């Protein structure tokens, strides 16, 4: 669409210069309605969308006449109440529930499990294994994390 507009404006400038217009003249270019009716309506070439099918051509007539309309910009409604605050209770410190450790890089794996870079053994197959303390560990790529 932009290419077509550029071509149409270049065509209008070319026709204006052919009609004797000058770049420093104050006269407006000829409106599209004054173009000869014998010219075909501009269409893009079906094989190359960067070119017109027939040159010279005239722009297509508007479907409806254009009219100016004032732009209306409404304001956002005022928020009368603040959003509800959801209190978050701190987790109680519990020595019986160990916190998960940071993921450990895996060194090597065999059919019975894997060893991390520190040498700790994780027994099991696939992504779910157990560490030496019996905690469930999850393998994610080259890392192992126990919960």
N, C-alpha and C positions, 0 to 999 in steps of 0.2 A: 504494500500500500504506500509506504514511504517513497519507494522507488518511482512509483507511478506519479506521485505528487511532485517529486523533483523533476521528472521528465516533462510533466505538464507545465511547471513554472518555467523550465528552460525553453520549452516550445513557445510559451507566451512571450518571454523576453526576446526570443528570436524573431517572432512575428512583429513585435513592437519596434525592434531595430529596423526590420525590413520596411515598416511603414514610415520610417523617417524619424523615429524617436531617438532621443539622445539621453545619455545617462545623467546629464545635469539638468534636463528639462523638468519642470514642475508639473507637467500634465500627467494624469494617471494613465496607466496602460488601458488598452481597450478591454471592456468587460467581455466575459464569455458569450453573452447574448449577441454581441455584434459580429461574432465569427460567422463566416458563410455557412449556410445550411447544407451546401453541397458536400462539405467535408464529412467523412464518416465519424461515428462516435469512437473515441479512443478505447482501445482494448489491448491487453498485453498479448504478446506473441506466445502461443501455447508451447513452443519449443524452447524459448528463452524468456524467462520472466523479467529479465532486465531490459527488454526492448519492447517497443510498441509493434503491434501487428501491422498497422498501416500508418505511414507518416505522410503528410501532416494530418492531424485529426482534430476534432473538437471535443471538449469535455461533455460528458453525459448531462442531460438536464436534471435539475434536482427533482426528487420525488415530491416534496412539498416545499413551499417557499419557507425560507429560514426567517426566524423572528428572534429578537433579543429577549432574554429572560434574565431578570435579576437573580443573583445567587443568594440563597438563603442559608445561613449557617446558624444552626440552633446551638444552644448551650447544653452542656451536660447537666443532668439533674443533680441537685445538691443531696449528698448523703447525710441524712439526719442522725443516724445511729452509727456508732463505731462497730466494726466487725467483732464478733464474739471472740474472746480470748480463751483458748483452751489450755488449762493448766497442765503442765507435765510433771508428774511426780518423779522424784529421783529414784533410781533403782537402789534398793536396800543392799548394803554390802553383805554378801553372804560368802563365807569361806568355803561352804560345801559345794557351791556352784563355781567351778573354775571358768575364767574368761577365756575365750579362744585366743590362741597364739597367732602371731603374725605368720603369713604364709612362708614356708621354708622351701628353698630351691631343692629339687630332686637331683641326686647325683647319678644313681644307676638303678635299674629295675631288672628283676628276673621273674620267673614264673610264679614265685611265692609272694612277691611284694616288691617294695622299693626301699632304698636308703637315701636319706637326705645328705646334704653337703657336709653336715657335722657327723654323719655316720649312724644316726638313729634309724632303726628299722621300722617299717610300716608293713604289716602283714595283711595280705588280701589280694584280690584280683580286680582289675578294672579301676573305676574311679572311687569306689568305697573301700577303705582299708581301716585297720586299727593300729594305734601306736602301742608302745610297750606298756602304757598304763591302762589300755583297754578303751581309750577314747576313740570316737568315730572321727576319721580323717577323710577329707575329700581331695582328690587330685584334680587340678585344673591346669592342664598343659604341663609345664615344667615346674609347677609349684604344688606343695602339699600343705593343707591347713587342717588342724585338728580342732574339734569343738568340745 
